[in-house]
């Protein structure tokens, strides 16, 4: 917030934390940043004019490519609920609306209202430090169940403008209303008209929370939210209204119906969204309208609280907005990056563009390309759906915890909560990450990727427990002293991966059993025999023999008979198709092979299975068992035709 005495606030924070582990950790991190700055400045001094010229050409080429890819066709809206957790608590407890309050605990705050922010109290600040800044601060414990219910009410409204909107936490969302705006152009006024009541509004224009329930807000009624901040302008004051004027005092006491008609422009649509959120939840929201998500996020912060801001879809308008914007206002640029850029004399986005050449030499490629996008006002227009989320996590901050038993219990409790959230969304992941923050405020993360996806409490805890044990062993024999623990699951399966998940051993064995039964069926078609020759082979595999041996003795005759019939059927099938196609033809009596007798003799020997091969001695006429004919090695039997020999054999 503007107008804060930052020097005074920082001095109070330093005095409140001096000598603490938090203070020591902050000093340590500050020293690390200073070392990075020192190395960066040394590297900058070594850059030659030739390197700088080459870098300038490279970056300018990239700038041209980025300009060609600029997309101004989309209308992206960022909705941000004002001081959401605190606003819900103030709405439900009117006694808090005039007090500085924060939501969280003495260990850590999640948010604060605007009264408390004037004292420097903010989110992600320990409660004991906030108490030093604002001694009369009221800290309200978190109630996520209640915040979740209010968030669902808001999301139902947003889904009517963009069914594929992208929620960010409970209090933010991105919408692409491009298609909705085109459709809305032809809507009549009646479809854009809303009604609201005014008799439960106090003199200062705010809703009287003590009014009877029937006069309070409903789906078709407008009201202002509780007093969250000063100079809050109601949406009703921003719009021309059609009012039924009643001049007598008695008529003024009666319920006055007012109607409000919203236009068809992007600004009017966003006012309508904020109006409906306020009338449904009695909470206010701020909004930003721009051609991409990055600009929309920054726009929503321009007129906070309870306001909106739009950048027209025009390149010059975008550049004018970006030109003097402080770099810290850009999403993704934190205090460390801000300090690094300030060391180079970069305070605004325009200066970021002016020093694009040296930046490309001093930062990683990913970083300086991101800086170029920022300096040109470029961002994404793609909104990820809920199903495209990359991870899901839960964490908890607490006082010092140094016993292994308590740590494992907490880890299992976190895994249980996470498993419930995963199963609600139908998600499974392969990577489990454990996040730990020790009493010195040092954060460590350990991750492990498993072969098969996990989603249940037992599966997640089995991995997280080992990660925690690894960290515990690394500090042994000293205890692991923690103040924060979190568990995250990522690497979710997409729809394509789910189709090819590995079968369970039960299904595998079940399918194998069904295959064995099919092999022993006595009746099969000819097509089966030709397409699956291994299954009809009389030689069984090792596994076939094992399975057959486990059959009852009463079934053995049936199996043997079935196999014999199968073999006989196979032999017949191997000839019948050939006969049907006409490959074999009968020999006529007129065509006789000179060596017909020899062929007949040979066919007899071939047909006598199980007997030792015998040969005829051409000299003596006696048969010699087990010997090949002497002439077989030196000469072959001459035939009239090789095809006729084969035909005669089959005949």
Steps between C-alpha positions, in 0.01 A plus 500: 500500500613852425588743775665246731810604691716210384809613691308506827341162425836339415655644817224350715538162328877505554465584868234232548705228336857596586688205644231250394551210262276678250723805510815291463354317203402828335854628545637181349276528195587867464870414498444242229321757284782749554751238388298440184493872431876524550566215254255650251670839510841338452368317197351821365839675519651225285248537217667635185346737250505223240307265730253775575445571129447132425255470789313810381449346155383171652250663733367737234435200276304340783305823556390498135381141533312581821331800340379283213349256750313770694134405542251776580186308401411359842325664793640355821354590839667450838262494797654551846286495814594783735667381823299181455549310829481818707195624308311176565576524873389866511180419314411225747603699807401870470698585815822451301419733211647812662804325647838407351490123470713223353417137428747232607700441816788640699730284287379619160230722351309419183349844438394823668233761442575848370486658846788274608695554180537866585725387786709279270328174593492270199470138392788255561606696810539335841222603735737610778663750263158626389416561866808720530388704199138518616458426874119509483489253208236225525616163365218270386570127448466354151175336391565346158167320487316831515731667246456204266120533507519870412751424225256249345230768488736734315611229257140419405463858384831503310416176319205673330742735323775247425437130573874437462614772741820434693475531881813596694454410864168584663497873430630552145404391149578571134225512237511523123179683407582551130228265371256612766531863387418408141188314609391780735488765226155380391349472846193715580496726805278265697770238491752750640277647771530426873290615795610594847357634824607819676295516820759312706777749425627736767564872465859448384383279214600169661273206567340487842602158629236521774214529251244220489593196295225561245650842424854372472678396187365237267598376153317786330588774746789744518678603817835631603737284697586565864735790565832347397664824396432870472372682192338182372283582202205272447440365154153646512657847501701419189195405289200699377192354663130504430345586836140523610492836684265514798477842658316441825680389816276197530593392151871552574467262791365236272713269296639677194573294194779619273615353174840519339584422138852407400639565155672270251861620529773319692493763774124456542529121515764519773287747697215253473721219630612706797141611562373141509784389729420784739126433502549126552777501762499859637870510412681720251741407223752690292560424133745556217421484128780459246611304190695242707524351848810691615349839420161404643663403830676837524184687401299344783744659745463851357172601662491271802286460696160469333603636163600404150740610229530422131778514242350534150608241242748737339880470492559866584261479797688194626838671468373814672382291795825304522734796451512645854382191687735408790656158447379380842140539377558227243379150603798271550753769590569472873731685732810304397457562127408860575824545692707345219341726240534808720873433518503549122301821531174346380191625685226502234394275214619754241849488651478123479461534124774761465759271663389186317848430356701486827211316670527220242866454596452514877190285550399154387322466166171418670523809721596755237239369255241544773627854556449571129141379518441728798658803336280453191182427696468148363333214685298184463144486373458129578310413815569158644199300608464332839592166345832640382633583843857393558498420872300497822643564845426574862723644771485617857691756707539444875720564800826308534454124456804286580375150582500236227170353615317834467662564163392164358148548638476841336639362174235229496228753577613718208504195273145418607377853419682498168364157407144620561556802276654284226219248508238777482661619176569147373874567473800269532865604491841341483715754687473560875677805645562574866554863601666583832588831667720479808511736797769701322249568220703296252276324247584160352304285258551132427321320217469143377336367184338158517431259215123481545273792585387565858188660645410330830617595847702178538674538164595865554610448860719202402709736285482810720600297807823388332579855390447622857717217635779599261492857627486382863802276448696783340501702825536205741580473788344847532122530472335647191349830612217610273250785479335410167422181311328447167427213262445534127402254226579582137554327169132432446387247241324647198209328327729327251721358775199364690406280202830315514544443872668171591262214570489356847644152561146374569375608159813361337455154654129506428564565134761223488248254645241594242756445222576147630133403504461621145785278386322189627170564326420203273348706220679771305456645158750456220579869523617456859740224401665703229519831689622346828721198413689493834176432692417194287844346522506157671814608689391683815713761671630464854224721638237304304621174657497654848147627458384166355656311793290702745176385338299232677556140396139476390567762234810330352310266259306793367816705449688218326204427274465868421870528412487184278197631317673831464813342347292294258303807407824691442634232261179503300490875494852517358386310187139596447560864415753392237252258343232769496723740310572242236877482554496117492356340192429133425744322274338351196573144393648627174784687674717252686836578654775248409607483859148466644589185686796667670285792611238264637768310690642822641157626603439175687824541691418860585152406616624230739565716806689352794689239289870511423574618146582212263674494159495241221824347372465518121732201453368245751151638548531485879410781736766659719357658810621848595703567184449754223486367142847503347388690194338779704833660566618503140196540283140607533192331363394656176132580467280622224402806697570623852145617533369158400723332761345716771154438363561126492627510860184668624288272280 
